[in-house]
Amino acid sequence: MHERKDGVGLLANNENPSSDAPLIGIAMATYNPSLSYFLGQISSLKNQTFKNWKCVVVDDNSNDKSYQIILDVIADDPRFQIHRNSSNQGSFKTFERALSLLPEEVQFVCYCDQDDIWIPTKLEIQLRAFKDPSVFLVHTDQSLIDEKNRVFVNSCWELEGRNVLEASTDLLLFRNLITGCTTMFRKEVLKTALPFYPLRPHAEMYHHDMWIAMHACVYGKVLGLKEPLVLYRQHGGNLVGVSSLRRNVKLWELASRARRAFNERRGLREDFLRSLRCFENGAGRDQERKLSYLDNPLALLFRGFGFVLGHPLFFRTWVMLGVGLFSVRLKKEETLNTKRAS
Protein backbone atom coordinates (compact mmCIF):
# COMPACT_ATOMS: atom_id res chain seq x y z
CA MET A 1 0.00 0.00 0.00
CA HIS A 2 1.32 3.39 -1.00
CA GLU A 3 1.19 6.41 1.25
CA ARG A 4 -2.34 7.71 1.64
CA LYS A 5 -3.24 11.40 1.68
CA ASP A 6 -6.65 13.14 1.65
CA GLY A 7 -8.44 9.81 1.72
CA VAL A 8 -6.67 8.52 -1.37
CA GLY A 9 -4.75 5.26 -1.27
CA LEU A 10 -3.40 3.16 -4.15
CA LEU A 11 -3.58 -0.60 -4.49
CA ALA A 12 -0.96 -2.70 -6.23
CA ASN A 13 -2.08 -5.11 -8.94
CA ASN A 14 -3.95 -8.17 -7.65
CA GLU A 15 -3.94 -6.76 -4.12
CA ASN A 16 -7.15 -7.13 -2.15
CA PRO A 17 -8.73 -3.80 -1.12
CA SER A 18 -7.72 -2.68 2.35
CA SER A 19 -10.20 -1.24 4.81
CA ASP A 20 -8.96 2.33 4.32
CA ALA A 21 -8.90 2.28 0.49
CA PRO A 22 -11.42 4.76 -0.95
CA LEU A 23 -14.39 3.22 -2.73
CA ILE A 24 -14.91 4.26 -6.34
CA GLY A 25 -18.40 4.12 -7.78
CA ILE A 26 -18.70 3.47 -11.51
CA ALA A 27 -21.91 4.61 -13.22
CA MET A 28 -22.59 2.71 -16.44
CA ALA A 29 -25.49 3.15 -18.86
CA THR A 30 -26.28 0.32 -21.29
CA TYR A 31 -28.60 -0.12 -24.24
CA ASN A 32 -28.55 -3.17 -26.53
CA PRO A 33 -24.77 -3.56 -26.24
CA SER A 34 -22.66 -5.52 -28.69
CA LEU A 35 -21.48 -8.67 -26.89
CA SER A 36 -17.84 -8.30 -27.99
CA TYR A 37 -17.67 -4.60 -27.11
CA PHE A 38 -19.38 -5.11 -23.77
CA LEU A 39 -17.10 -8.02 -22.86
CA GLY A 40 -14.09 -5.82 -23.65
CA GLN A 41 -15.28 -3.00 -21.41
CA ILE A 42 -16.21 -5.26 -18.50
CA SER A 43 -12.88 -7.10 -18.77
CA SER A 44 -11.05 -3.77 -18.64
CA LEU A 45 -12.88 -2.88 -15.42
CA LYS A 46 -12.03 -6.21 -13.84
CA ASN A 47 -8.39 -5.77 -14.87
CA GLN A 48 -7.96 -2.42 -13.14
CA THR A 49 -4.94 -2.29 -10.86
CA PHE A 50 -7.10 -0.49 -8.29
CA LYS A 51 -9.63 -3.05 -7.08
CA ASN A 52 -11.89 -1.24 -4.62
CA TRP A 53 -14.78 -0.23 -6.86
CA LYS A 54 -18.43 -1.02 -7.39
CA CYS A 55 -20.28 -0.57 -10.66
CA VAL A 56 -23.95 0.39 -10.92
CA VAL A 57 -25.29 -0.61 -14.33
CA VAL A 58 -28.57 0.94 -15.43
CA ASP A 59 -29.98 -0.59 -18.59
CA ASP A 60 -32.16 1.70 -20.69
CA ASN A 61 -34.80 -0.93 -21.49
CA SER A 62 -32.75 -3.06 -23.87
CA ASN A 63 -34.47 -5.92 -25.64
CA ASP A 64 -34.64 -9.14 -23.64
CA LYS A 65 -31.78 -10.82 -25.52
CA SER A 66 -29.40 -7.91 -24.94
CA TYR A 67 -30.44 -7.60 -21.31
CA GLN A 68 -29.68 -11.28 -20.77
CA ILE A 69 -26.23 -10.73 -22.31
CA ILE A 70 -25.55 -8.03 -19.72
CA LEU A 71 -26.70 -10.28 -16.89
CA ASP A 72 -24.55 -13.17 -18.08
CA VAL A 73 -21.39 -11.07 -18.50
CA ILE A 74 -21.48 -9.50 -15.01
CA ALA A 75 -22.99 -12.42 -13.12
CA ASP A 76 -19.69 -13.72 -11.70
CA ASP A 77 -18.61 -10.45 -10.03
CA PRO A 78 -20.58 -9.12 -7.01
CA ARG A 79 -19.11 -5.64 -7.53
CA PHE A 80 -21.68 -5.17 -10.30
CA GLN A 81 -25.32 -4.40 -9.59
CA ILE A 82 -27.87 -3.90 -12.33
CA HIS A 83 -31.12 -1.98 -12.65
CA ARG A 84 -33.43 -1.75 -15.64
CA ASN A 85 -35.49 1.20 -16.83
CA SER A 86 -39.14 0.30 -17.44
CA SER A 87 -39.08 2.40 -20.62
CA ASN A 88 -36.39 3.99 -22.79
CA GLN A 89 -35.17 7.20 -21.11
CA GLY A 90 -32.08 8.07 -23.14
CA SER A 91 -28.49 8.17 -21.92
CA PHE A 92 -28.82 11.47 -20.05
CA LYS A 93 -31.54 10.29 -17.66
CA THR A 94 -30.06 6.79 -17.48
CA PHE A 95 -26.73 8.12 -16.22
CA GLU A 96 -28.62 10.31 -13.77
CA ARG A 97 -30.35 7.25 -12.34
CA ALA A 98 -27.06 5.34 -12.12
CA LEU A 99 -25.53 8.17 -10.09
CA SER A 100 -28.51 8.24 -7.74
CA LEU A 101 -28.11 4.51 -7.04
CA LEU A 102 -24.42 4.59 -6.07
CA PRO A 103 -23.64 3.14 -2.62
CA GLU A 104 -23.54 5.68 0.19
CA GLU A 105 -19.92 4.88 1.05
CA VAL A 106 -18.60 5.81 -2.42
CA GLN A 107 -16.01 8.63 -2.33
CA PHE A 108 -15.13 9.01 -6.01
CA VAL A 109 -17.25 8.49 -9.11
CA CYS A 110 -16.51 7.54 -12.72
CA TYR A 111 -18.71 7.50 -15.79
CA CYS A 112 -18.41 4.42 -17.97
CA ASP A 113 -19.68 3.68 -21.49
CA GLN A 114 -20.64 0.18 -22.60
CA ASP A 115 -18.26 -0.14 -25.55
CA ASP A 116 -14.90 1.45 -24.66
CA ILE A 117 -11.81 -0.07 -23.01
CA TRP A 118 -10.07 1.32 -19.95
CA ILE A 119 -6.28 1.22 -19.61
CA PRO A 120 -5.53 -1.03 -16.56
CA THR A 121 -4.06 1.85 -14.52
CA LYS A 122 -6.87 4.34 -15.23
CA LEU A 123 -8.36 4.37 -11.74
CA GLU A 124 -4.98 4.26 -10.02
CA ILE A 125 -3.55 7.19 -12.00
CA GLN A 126 -6.62 9.38 -11.63
CA LEU A 127 -6.80 8.82 -7.88
CA ARG A 128 -3.33 10.30 -7.48
CA ALA A 129 -4.57 13.67 -8.69
CA PHE A 130 -7.03 13.82 -5.79
CA LYS A 131 -4.22 13.96 -3.26
CA ASP A 132 -4.66 17.68 -3.90
CA PRO A 133 -7.84 18.45 -1.88
CA SER A 134 -8.70 21.35 -4.20
CA VAL A 135 -9.19 18.99 -7.18
CA PHE A 136 -12.79 17.85 -7.68
CA LEU A 137 -12.75 16.36 -11.18
CA VAL A 138 -10.06 14.76 -13.31
CA HIS A 139 -10.48 13.86 -16.97
CA THR A 140 -7.96 12.47 -19.43
CA ASP A 141 -7.01 12.18 -23.06
CA GLN A 142 -8.17 9.12 -24.95
CA SER A 143 -7.00 7.06 -27.91
CA LEU A 144 -9.45 6.16 -30.66
CA ILE A 145 -10.06 2.52 -31.60
CA ASP A 146 -12.13 0.91 -34.34
CA GLU A 147 -14.50 -2.07 -34.28
CA LYS A 148 -11.57 -4.49 -34.05
CA ASN A 149 -9.83 -2.69 -31.13
CA ARG A 150 -7.17 -1.23 -33.43
CA VAL A 151 -5.84 2.18 -32.36
CA PHE A 152 -6.06 4.61 -35.29
CA VAL A 153 -5.54 7.85 -33.33
CA ASN A 154 -3.16 7.86 -30.35
CA SER A 155 -4.37 11.16 -28.92
CA CYS A 156 -7.84 12.57 -29.37
CA TRP A 157 -6.65 15.86 -27.85
CA GLU A 158 -3.97 16.25 -30.50
CA LEU A 159 -6.50 15.42 -33.22
CA GLU A 160 -8.84 18.15 -31.95
CA GLY A 161 -6.12 20.66 -31.11
CA ARG A 162 -7.22 20.60 -27.47
CA ASN A 163 -4.73 21.94 -24.92
CA VAL A 164 -6.88 23.01 -21.94
CA LEU A 165 -5.68 21.41 -18.72
CA GLU A 166 -7.82 23.37 -16.25
CA ALA A 167 -11.46 24.14 -17.00
CA SER A 168 -13.92 26.72 -15.67
CA THR A 169 -17.69 27.14 -15.91
CA ASP A 170 -17.51 30.01 -18.40
CA LEU A 171 -15.16 28.02 -20.62
CA LEU A 172 -17.35 24.91 -20.47
CA LEU A 173 -20.49 26.88 -21.25
CA PHE A 174 -18.68 28.28 -24.28
CA ARG A 175 -17.53 24.81 -25.39
CA ASN A 176 -17.50 21.51 -23.57
CA LEU A 177 -14.05 19.89 -23.28
CA ILE A 178 -14.90 17.00 -20.96
CA THR A 179 -15.39 13.47 -22.27
CA GLY A 180 -17.57 11.60 -19.78
CA CYS A 181 -15.95 8.18 -20.08
CA THR A 182 -12.59 9.65 -19.00
CA THR A 183 -13.79 11.45 -15.86
CA MET A 184 -13.43 10.80 -12.16
CA PHE A 185 -14.92 13.21 -9.63
CA ARG A 186 -15.56 13.55 -5.93
CA LYS A 187 -18.99 12.35 -4.88
CA GLU A 188 -19.64 15.69 -3.09
CA VAL A 189 -20.32 17.19 -6.53
CA LEU A 190 -23.58 15.23 -6.67
CA LYS A 191 -25.03 17.34 -3.85
CA THR A 192 -25.89 20.04 -6.37
CA ALA A 193 -25.60 18.10 -9.65
CA LEU A 194 -28.50 15.76 -8.78
CA PRO A 195 -31.12 15.85 -10.04
CA PHE A 196 -30.05 16.72 -13.58
CA TYR A 197 -31.83 19.53 -15.37
CA PRO A 198 -35.15 18.64 -17.06
CA LEU A 199 -35.09 17.34 -20.60
CA ARG A 200 -36.19 19.71 -23.33
CA PRO A 201 -38.45 18.81 -26.28
CA HIS A 202 -35.66 18.80 -28.89
CA ALA A 203 -32.45 16.79 -28.97
CA GLU A 204 -30.07 17.62 -26.14
CA MET A 205 -26.82 19.34 -27.05
CA TYR A 206 -25.46 18.99 -23.54
CA HIS A 207 -24.69 15.76 -21.81
CA HIS A 208 -24.02 14.24 -18.43
CA ASP A 209 -20.29 14.99 -18.61
CA MET A 210 -20.68 18.73 -19.10
CA TRP A 211 -23.31 19.02 -16.34
CA ILE A 212 -21.09 17.30 -13.78
CA ALA A 213 -17.97 19.20 -14.86
CA MET A 214 -19.64 22.60 -14.45
CA HIS A 215 -20.69 21.69 -10.92
CA ALA A 216 -17.22 20.38 -10.10
CA CYS A 217 -15.80 23.78 -11.10
CA VAL A 218 -17.87 25.42 -8.37
CA TYR A 219 -16.41 23.10 -5.72
CA GLY A 220 -12.78 23.26 -6.86
CA LYS A 221 -10.44 22.50 -9.75
CA VAL A 222 -11.23 20.54 -12.90
CA LEU A 223 -8.00 19.11 -14.30
CA GLY A 224 -7.05 17.31 -17.48
CA LEU A 225 -4.36 14.63 -17.69
CA LYS A 226 -2.59 14.35 -21.05
CA GLU A 227 -2.11 10.61 -20.73
CA PRO A 228 -4.70 8.62 -22.75
CA LEU A 229 -6.35 6.31 -20.21
CA VAL A 230 -9.37 5.26 -22.27
CA LEU A 231 -9.58 3.54 -25.64
CA TYR A 232 -12.58 5.41 -27.04
CA ARG A 233 -14.41 3.31 -29.60
CA GLN A 234 -15.61 4.84 -32.87
CA HIS A 235 -18.30 2.95 -34.74
CA GLY A 236 -21.60 3.48 -36.48
CA GLY A 237 -23.61 3.33 -33.27
CA ASN A 238 -21.79 6.05 -31.32
CA LEU A 239 -24.11 8.47 -29.56
CA VAL A 240 -21.36 11.10 -29.54
CA GLY A 241 -18.26 10.67 -31.67
CA VAL A 242 -15.15 12.55 -32.68
CA SER A 243 -16.24 12.45 -36.31
CA SER A 244 -18.92 15.01 -35.52
CA LEU A 245 -16.15 17.58 -34.97
CA ARG A 246 -15.20 17.35 -38.63
CA ARG A 247 -18.74 17.60 -39.99
CA ASN A 248 -19.25 20.33 -42.59
CA VAL A 249 -22.07 22.79 -42.04
CA LYS A 250 -24.01 24.29 -44.93
CA LEU A 251 -24.28 28.06 -44.74
CA TRP A 252 -28.05 28.07 -45.07
CA GLU A 253 -28.31 25.91 -41.96
CA LEU A 254 -25.99 28.05 -39.87
CA ALA A 255 -28.47 30.63 -38.56
CA SER A 256 -31.07 28.13 -37.30
CA ARG A 257 -28.46 25.81 -35.83
CA ALA A 258 -26.60 28.70 -34.23
CA ARG A 259 -29.81 30.10 -32.74
CA ARG A 260 -30.70 26.69 -31.30
CA ALA A 261 -27.20 26.19 -29.87
CA PHE A 262 -27.24 29.67 -28.35
CA ASN A 263 -30.67 29.18 -26.77
CA GLU A 264 -29.60 25.79 -25.41
CA ARG A 265 -26.61 27.39 -23.73
CA ARG A 266 -28.78 30.03 -22.13
CA GLY A 267 -31.22 27.35 -21.01
CA LEU A 268 -28.37 25.29 -19.57
CA ARG A 269 -27.06 28.36 -17.74
CA GLU A 270 -30.42 28.96 -16.08
CA ASP A 271 -30.74 25.31 -15.05
CA PHE A 272 -27.19 25.35 -13.71
CA LEU A 273 -27.67 28.54 -11.69
CA ARG A 274 -30.95 27.19 -10.31
CA SER A 275 -29.16 24.07 -9.06
CA LEU A 276 -26.68 26.22 -7.07
CA ARG A 277 -29.29 27.89 -4.89
CA CYS A 278 -28.44 25.67 -1.94
CA PHE A 279 -25.02 27.33 -1.68
CA GLU A 280 -24.97 29.95 1.05
CA ASN A 281 -21.60 31.47 0.22
CA GLY A 282 -22.63 33.48 -2.83
CA ALA A 283 -21.40 30.88 -5.33
CA GLY A 284 -24.60 31.21 -7.35
CA ARG A 285 -24.28 34.97 -7.67
CA ASP A 286 -20.61 34.67 -8.60
CA GLN A 287 -21.44 32.17 -11.32
CA GLU A 288 -24.30 34.33 -12.59
CA ARG A 289 -21.85 37.19 -13.13
CA LYS A 290 -19.30 34.86 -14.69
CA LEU A 291 -21.77 33.44 -17.17
CA SER A 292 -23.49 36.72 -18.08
CA TYR A 293 -21.45 37.06 -21.28
CA LEU A 294 -24.28 35.36 -23.19
CA ASP A 295 -26.52 38.40 -22.59
CA ASN A 296 -24.42 41.10 -24.22
CA PRO A 297 -22.93 41.15 -27.74
CA LEU A 298 -19.81 43.02 -26.67
CA ALA A 299 -19.26 40.76 -23.66
CA LEU A 300 -19.59 37.70 -25.88
CA LEU A 301 -17.26 39.27 -28.43
CA PHE A 302 -14.47 39.96 -25.95
CA ARG A 303 -14.95 36.83 -23.83
CA GLY A 304 -14.95 34.65 -26.92
CA PHE A 305 -11.91 36.44 -28.30
CA GLY A 306 -10.05 35.64 -25.09
CA PHE A 307 -10.91 31.96 -25.41
CA VAL A 308 -9.92 31.82 -29.08
CA LEU A 309 -6.55 33.50 -28.44
CA GLY A 310 -5.51 30.59 -26.25
CA HIS A 311 -7.43 27.91 -28.13
CA PRO A 312 -7.88 28.28 -31.91
CA LEU A 313 -10.16 25.22 -31.71
CA PHE A 314 -12.84 27.56 -30.33
CA PHE A 315 -13.01 29.88 -33.35
CA ARG A 316 -15.91 28.05 -34.96
CA THR A 317 -17.79 28.04 -31.65
CA TRP A 318 -17.20 31.77 -31.28
CA VAL A 319 -18.65 32.44 -34.72
CA MET A 320 -21.61 30.16 -34.06
CA LEU A 321 -22.48 31.88 -30.78
CA GLY A 322 -22.14 35.31 -32.35
CA VAL A 323 -24.49 34.34 -35.18
CA GLY A 324 -26.83 32.78 -32.63
CA LEU A 325 -26.99 35.91 -30.49
CA PHE A 326 -27.60 38.11 -33.53
CA SER A 327 -30.26 35.71 -34.83
CA VAL A 328 -32.05 35.54 -31.47
CA ARG A 329 -32.12 39.32 -31.17
CA LEU A 330 -33.32 39.72 -34.75
CA LYS A 331 -36.10 37.19 -34.25
CA LYS A 332 -37.17 38.92 -31.03
CA GLU A 333 -37.29 42.28 -32.83
CA GLU A 334 -39.38 40.78 -35.64
CA THR A 335 -41.82 39.37 -33.09
CA LEU A 336 -42.17 42.75 -31.37
CA ASN A 337 -42.74 44.50 -34.69
CA THR A 338 -45.41 41.97 -35.62
CA LYS A 339 -47.20 42.54 -32.31
CA ARG A 340 -47.06 46.32 -32.78
CA ALA A 341 -48.44 46.04 -36.29
CA SER A 342 -51.35 43.92 -35.12
C-alpha positions in Angstrom: 0.0 0.0 0.0 1.3 3.4 -1.0 1.2 6.4 1.2 -2.3 7.7 1.6 -3.2 11.4 1.7 -6.6 13.1 1.7 -8.4 9.8 1.7 -6.7 8.5 -1.4 -4.7 5.3 -1.3 -3.4 3.2 -4.2 -3.6 -0.6 -4.5 -1.0 -2.7 -6.2 -2.1 -5.1 -8.9 -4.0 -8.2 -7.6 -3.9 -6.8 -4.1 -7.2 -7.1 -2.1 -8.7 -3.8 -1.1 -7.7 -2.7 2.3 -10.2 -1.2 4.8 -9.0 2.3 4.3 -8.9 2.3 0.5 -11.4 4.8 -1.0 -14.4 3.2 -2.7 -14.9 4.3 -6.3 -18.4 4.1 -7.8 -18.7 3.5 -11.5 -21.9 4.6 -13.2 -22.6 2.7 -16.4 -25.5 3.2 -18.9 -26.3 0.3 -21.3 -28.6 -0.1 -24.2 -28.6 -3.2 -26.5 -24.8 -3.6 -26.2 -22.7 -5.5 -28.7 -21.5 -8.7 -26.9 -17.8 -8.3 -28.0 -17.7 -4.6 -27.1 -19.4 -5.1 -23.8 -17.1 -8.0 -22.9 -14.1 -5.8 -23.7 -15.3 -3.0 -21.4 -16.2 -5.3 -18.5 -12.9 -7.1 -18.8 -11.1 -3.8 -18.6 -12.9 -2.9 -15.4 -12.0 -6.2 -13.8 -8.4 -5.8 -14.9 -8.0 -2.4 -13.1 -4.9 -2.3 -10.9 -7.1 -0.5 -8.3 -9.6 -3.1 -7.1 -11.9 -1.2 -4.6 -14.8 -0.2 -6.9 -18.4 -1.0 -7.4 -20.3 -0.6 -10.7 -23.9 0.4 -10.9 -25.3 -0.6 -14.3 -28.6 0.9 -15.4 -30.0 -0.6 -18.6 -32.2 1.7 -20.7 -34.8 -0.9 -21.5 -32.7 -3.1 -23.9 -34.5 -5.9 -25.6 -34.6 -9.1 -23.6 -31.8 -10.8 -25.5 -29.4 -7.9 -24.9 -30.4 -7.6 -21.3 -29.7 -11.3 -20.8 -26.2 -10.7 -22.3 -25.5 -8.0 -19.7 -26.7 -10.3 -16.9 -24.5 -13.2 -18.1 -21.4 -11.1 -18.5 -21.5 -9.5 -15.0 -23.0 -12.4 -13.1 -19.7 -13.7 -11.7 -18.6 -10.4 -10.0 -20.6 -9.1 -7.0 -19.1 -5.6 -7.5 -21.7 -5.2 -10.3 -25.3 -4.4 -9.6 -27.9 -3.9 -12.3 -31.1 -2.0 -12.7 -33.4 -1.7 -15.6 -35.5 1.2 -16.8 -39.1 0.3 -17.4 -39.1 2.4 -20.6 -36.4 4.0 -22.8 -35.2 7.2 -21.1 -32.1 8.1 -23.1 -28.5 8.2 -21.9 -28.8 11.5 -20.1 -31.5 10.3 -17.7 -30.1 6.8 -17.5 -26.7 8.1 -16.2 -28.6 10.3 -13.8 -30.4 7.2 -12.3 -27.1 5.3 -12.1 -25.5 8.2 -10.1 -28.5 8.2 -7.7 -28.1 4.5 -7.0 -24.4 4.6 -6.1 -23.6 3.1 -2.6 -23.5 5.7 0.2 -19.9 4.9 1.1 -18.6 5.8 -2.4 -16.0 8.6 -2.3 -15.1 9.0 -6.0 -17.2 8.5 -9.1 -16.5 7.5 -12.7 -18.7 7.5 -15.8 -18.4 4.4 -18.0 -19.7 3.7 -21.5 -20.6 0.2 -22.6 -18.3 -0.1 -25.6 -14.9 1.5 -24.7 -11.8 -0.1 -23.0 -10.1 1.3 -19.9 -6.3 1.2 -19.6 -5.5 -1.0 -16.6 -4.1 1.8 -14.5 -6.9 4.3 -15.2 -8.4 4.4 -11.7 -5.0 4.3 -10.0 -3.5 7.2 -12.0 -6.6 9.4 -11.6 -6.8 8.8 -7.9 -3.3 10.3 -7.5 -4.6 13.7 -8.7 -7.0 13.8 -5.8 -4.2 14.0 -3.3 -4.7 17.7 -3.9 -7.8 18.4 -1.9 -8.7 21.4 -4.2 -9.2 19.0 -7.2 -12.8 17.9 -7.7 -12.8 16.4 -11.2 -10.1 14.8 -13.3 -10.5 13.9 -17.0 -8.0 12.5 -19.4 -7.0 12.2 -23.1 -8.2 9.1 -25.0 -7.0 7.1 -27.9 -9.5 6.2 -30.7 -10.1 2.5 -31.6 -12.1 0.9 -34.3 -14.5 -2.1 -34.3 -11.6 -4.5 -34.0 -9.8 -2.7 -31.1 -7.2 -1.2 -33.4 -5.8 2.2 -32.4 -6.1 4.6 -35.3 -5.5 7.8 -33.3 -3.2 7.9 -30.4 -4.4 11.2 -28.9 -7.8 12.6 -29.4 -6.7 15.9 -27.8 -4.0 16.3 -30.5 -6.5 15.4 -33.2 -8.8 18.1 -31.9 -6.1 20.7 -31.1 -7.2 20.6 -27.5 -4.7 21.9 -24.9 -6.9 23.0 -21.9 -5.7 21.4 -18.7 -7.8 23.4 -16.3 -11.5 24.1 -17.0 -13.9 26.7 -15.7 -17.7 27.1 -15.9 -17.5 30.0 -18.4 -15.2 28.0 -20.6 -17.4 24.9 -20.5 -20.5 26.9 -21.3 -18.7 28.3 -24.3 -17.5 24.8 -25.4 -17.5 21.5 -23.6 -14.1 19.9 -23.3 -14.9 17.0 -21.0 -15.4 13.5 -22.3 -17.6 11.6 -19.8 -15.9 8.2 -20.1 -12.6 9.6 -19.0 -13.8 11.4 -15.9 -13.4 10.8 -12.2 -14.9 13.2 -9.6 -15.6 13.5 -5.9 -19.0 12.4 -4.9 -19.6 15.7 -3.1 -20.3 17.2 -6.5 -23.6 15.2 -6.7 -25.0 17.3 -3.9 -25.9 20.0 -6.4 -25.6 18.1 -9.6 -28.5 15.8 -8.8 -31.1 15.8 -10.0 -30.1 16.7 -13.6 -31.8 19.5 -15.4 -35.2 18.6 -17.1 -35.1 17.3 -20.6 -36.2 19.7 -23.3 -38.4 18.8 -26.3 -35.7 18.8 -28.9 -32.4 16.8 -29.0 -30.1 17.6 -26.1 -26.8 19.3 -27.0 -25.5 19.0 -23.5 -24.7 15.8 -21.8 -24.0 14.2 -18.4 -20.3 15.0 -18.6 -20.7 18.7 -19.1 -23.3 19.0 -16.3 -21.1 17.3 -13.8 -18.0 19.2 -14.9 -19.6 22.6 -14.5 -20.7 21.7 -10.9 -17.2 20.4 -10.1 -15.8 23.8 -11.1 -17.9 25.4 -8.4 -16.4 23.1 -5.7 -12.8 23.3 -6.9 -10.4 22.5 -9.7 -11.2 20.5 -12.9 -8.0 19.1 -14.3 -7.0 17.3 -17.5 -4.4 14.6 -17.7 -2.6 14.4 -21.0 -2.1 10.6 -20.7 -4.7 8.6 -22.7 -6.3 6.3 -20.2 -9.4 5.3 -22.3 -9.6 3.5 -25.6 -12.6 5.4 -27.0 -14.4 3.3 -29.6 -15.6 4.8 -32.9 -18.3 2.9 -34.7 -21.6 3.5 -36.5 -23.6 3.3 -33.3 -21.8 6.0 -31.3 -24.1 8.5 -29.6 -21.4 11.1 -29.5 -18.3 10.7 -31.7 -15.2 12.5 -32.7 -16.2 12.5 -36.3 -18.9 15.0 -35.5 -16.2 17.6 -35.0 -15.2 17.4 -38.6 -18.7 17.6 -40.0 -19.3 20.3 -42.6 -22.1 22.8 -42.0 -24.0 24.3 -44.9 -24.3 28.1 -44.7 -28.1 28.1 -45.1 -28.3 25.9 -42.0 -26.0 28.0 -39.9 -28.5 30.6 -38.6 -31.1 28.1 -37.3 -28.5 25.8 -35.8 -26.6 28.7 -34.2 -29.8 30.1 -32.7 -30.7 26.7 -31.3 -27.2 26.2 -29.9 -27.2 29.7 -28.3 -30.7 29.2 -26.8 -29.6 25.8 -25.4 -26.6 27.4 -23.7 -28.8 30.0 -22.1 -31.2 27.4 -21.0 -28.4 25.3 -19.6 -27.1 28.4 -17.7 -30.4 29.0 -16.1 -30.7 25.3 -15.0 -27.2 25.3 -13.7 -27.7 28.5 -11.7 -30.9 27.2 -10.3 -29.2 24.1 -9.1 -26.7 26.2 -7.1 -29.3 27.9 -4.9 -28.4 25.7 -1.9 -25.0 27.3 -1.7 -25.0 29.9 1.1 -21.6 31.5 0.2 -22.6 33.5 -2.8 -21.4 30.9 -5.3 -24.6 31.2 -7.3 -24.3 35.0 -7.7 -20.6 34.7 -8.6 -21.4 32.2 -11.3 -24.3 34.3 -12.6 -21.8 37.2 -13.1 -19.3 34.9 -14.7 -21.8 33.4 -17.2 -23.5 36.7 -18.1 -21.4 37.1 -21.3 -24.3 35.4 -23.2 -26.5 38.4 -22.6 -24.4 41.1 -24.2 -22.9 41.1 -27.7 -19.8 43.0 -26.7 -19.3 40.8 -23.7 -19.6 37.7 -25.9 -17.3 39.3 -28.4 -14.5 40.0 -26.0 -14.9 36.8 -23.8 -14.9 34.7 -26.9 -11.9 36.4 -28.3 -10.1 35.6 -25.1 -10.9 32.0 -25.4 -9.9 31.8 -29.1 -6.5 33.5 -28.4 -5.5 30.6 -26.3 -7.4 27.9 -28.1 -7.9 28.3 -31.9 -10.2 25.2 -31.7 -12.8 27.6 -30.3 -13.0 29.9 -33.3 -15.9 28.0 -35.0 -17.8 28.0 -31.6 -17.2 31.8 -31.3 -18.7 32.4 -34.7 -21.6 30.2 -34.1 -22.5 31.9 -30.8 -22.1 35.3 -32.4 -24.5 34.3 -35.2 -26.8 32.8 -32.6 -27.0 35.9 -30.5 -27.6 38.1 -33.5 -30.3 35.7 -34.8 -32.0 35.5 -31.5 -32.1 39.3 -31.2 -33.3 39.7 -34.8 -36.1 37.2 -34.3 -37.2 38.9 -31.0 -37.3 42.3 -32.8 -39.4 40.8 -35.6 -41.8 39.4 -33.1 -42.2 42.8 -31.4 -42.7 44.5 -34.7 -45.4 42.0 -35.6 -47.2 42.5 -32.3 -47.1 46.3 -32.8 -48.4 46.0 -36.3 -51.4 43.9 -35.1 
